[in-house]
């Protein structure tokens, strides 16, 4: 059996997610911290991305015989799909400078995110009071995050009802965000993202009215293949951690 020290960082994250999100019980704080720590030590090259551009980083990757995705030359918001199963999904969003992903939610999901490189402006909310009228969601929300983040920084955790489950991104420089979502989005299970507009309330600092809106016509996300280390989907993850 391959020993734990030989596993790639993305394999370690997969194994941990498989252990935590495949159980019937909700993840514990300790388990979420375990996942968060694994994302924290992950770098762009560990998921097949050259954050500096081909002139400053070796290509092909020393960890793969494939070329890396050049993070500095991404011209549109790009999603790199790493893995998805019934219990969780893993992927990376690459942004060009100025790229914006509008305000959206993660229904019933726990989301762990790591800014791999670059800087990004993030705004996020949690519901205070929410209503649904005519099939459209709206209500009062409290601001959780409203600021600029620059790598390296601590991974963030969003919970189904807290932590800033409704958020938006605007890339200030080319950047990339590694996301782990549990459970994943699913059209069949009506677990789809909803988009919102926000109207700050001047007399109530830190609060805004959110109103559901249609998928923005100008939102374009293209796909690129995952070029990082392969993931072995069947693995004895218990050999690598006994703290559950």
N, C-alpha and C positions, 0 to 999 in steps of 0.2 A: 504493500500500500504506500502511496506517495505520502511523505511526511508533511506536516503542516507548514514547515519553513520553506517548502518548495512551491507552495501555492502562490499564484499571482494575487495582487491586491483585489482585483475584481472577483476572483474566485472566492476569496475570503468573505467579501461582501455578499456574494450569492449564497454561500453556505450559511452565513449568519441569517440572512433573510429567510432562507428555506427553513431554518430552525425556528425562528421567531414567529413568522407569519403563517406557518402551516399548522400551528397548534390551535386548539379550539378556544383556549383562553386568550383574553386580550394581552398584548405585550406589557410586561412590567417596565417600570422606570429603568431598572438595571439593564434590561434587554435593549431598550431604546438607546441608552447611553453606550452600550456595546456597539450597536450599529453606527451611532454617531461618531464614535472614536475611529471606527474602520474607515468611514468616509473622510474623516479629518486627515488621515495620513495618505489619502489617495491624490495623485497628481494627474495632470492632463495626459502625460505619456503613458500612464497606466491604463488608459482607455483609448489609446491609439491616436492621440491628438498632439501635434507639435504646436505648443502655445506661442513659440517665438518666431516661427517662420523657418523655412528650409535652410536659410543661410546661417542660423544660429543653433540649430539642433540637428542631430544626426538623422538622416533618412537613408535607407530603411532604419526602423527602430532596432536598437540592440536587443529588444525583447520579442521581435517578430521579424519575419522576412518580408512583410508587407510595408508599403510606404505609409506614412502618417498623414492624417488630415491636417492641413495647414490652417491653424486657428486664426492667423492674421489675414488670410485671404478670403475668408467667408464673407459673401456679399449679401446673403439673405439669412433669415433665421433658419437654422438647420437642426433637425432632430436626428440623433444617432441612436437607433434602437439596439439595446444590448440583450435584453431578455424580458419575456413576459410569460406568466403562467396564471392560474386562477387566483393565486394568493398575493402576488406582487409583480411589479414591473420595474425595470432598470433602464435608464437611458440618459443621454446628454443633450442639452440644448446649447448650441453654439450661436452667438449673436455677433453681428457686425456692429461697429460703433453706431449708435443712434437707433439700433433695432429695438422695437417696443413690442412686448407681449401684453395685451390689454388685461384689465381687471377680470379675473375669472376665479371659479371656486374648485374645490376638490371634494365632491359630495361623499360623506362617510369615510374619508380616507385619512390615513396617517402618511405624511410626506416628510422625508428627510432629504435635505438638499445641501450640496457643497459647491461653493463658488471655486472653480478650479484655477482660474486666472482672470485678470482684468478687474474692472470696477463696474458697478451697476447700481442704479437707483431703484429701490424697492418701496412699494407702498402696500400695506396690507391691513385688513379689517377682520373683525369678528362681529357676528350679529348680536345686537342687543334686543331688538324686537323685529320679527320678520313676518310678513303676510304674503299670501298668494291669492291674487285676484285675477280671474280670467286666464289662469294658466301662467301668469307672470309674477315673478318674485320681486318683492321690494321691502324696504324697511330701514330701520335705524341701525347703524353699525358704528362700532368704536374703533378708532385707529390703534393698531398694534405696532406697526413699523412705518416710519416715514423718514428714510434716510439713505445715505450712500454707503455701500459696502465695497471694500477693496480687498482682493486676495493678497496674502492668506488671511482667512478669517474663519471663525468657528462655524461649523455646519448648523443649519436651522432645522427645527422640527415643527411641523404643523399637525395639529390634531383635528379630528372631525368638527369639534365645536370650539376650538381655541387655538391660540398660537399664530393667528393671522391666516386662516384657511382661505380667505379671499384676497388675492394679491395680484400685483402687476409688476412688470420689469421694464426698465429702460436702460440699455447698455450705454455706458459713458465711454467705454473703450471696447475693442473686441474682447469678448469674454465667453466663458462656458460654465454651465451649471449641471452637475451630476445629480439626478433625481432618482429616489427610490419611493415608490408609491404602493400602499397596501390598503385595500385591494386596488387593482388597476381600474382605469376607466373601462366601461363596458356599455355599449349601446343596447345590447340584449337585456341587460339587467338594469337599464335606465340609470346607469351611473355615468352620466355625461357631464361635461363641463358647461356651466352657465356663465355668460358674460354680463358685466354690469357697467353702468355709468355711475359716477359718484358726484355728489353735490355737497361740499363742506357746509357746515352750519356755522356762520360767523359768531352767533351768540352762544354756541355750545362747542367750545374748543376741544378738538380731538374726536369729534363725531361728524358723521356725514349720513346723508340719505343715499341709499343705493337703489338702483332700479335696473331690473333685467333688460338687456337689449339683445338684438340679433347678433349672430356671429359677424364681426366686422369684415366688410368686403375687402379691405386693404390688408388683412392679416394673411400673410403667405409664409408657410412653413414647408421647407423641402426636406427630403430625406437623404441621408448618406449612410453607407454601410459602416458597420462597426469593424475597426481594424486593430483593436486591442487583443490581448491574450484570449484564447478561446476559453469558454466556461464548460466545465464538466458538470452535467446536470445531476448525475448520481454520485453522491460523495458522502463518506462517513464523517459528517461535520461534528459529531459528538467527540471525535478524537482530538479536535482542536480547541474545545471549550467545555468546561464542566461546571459553569456557574449558573446554569439555568435552574 
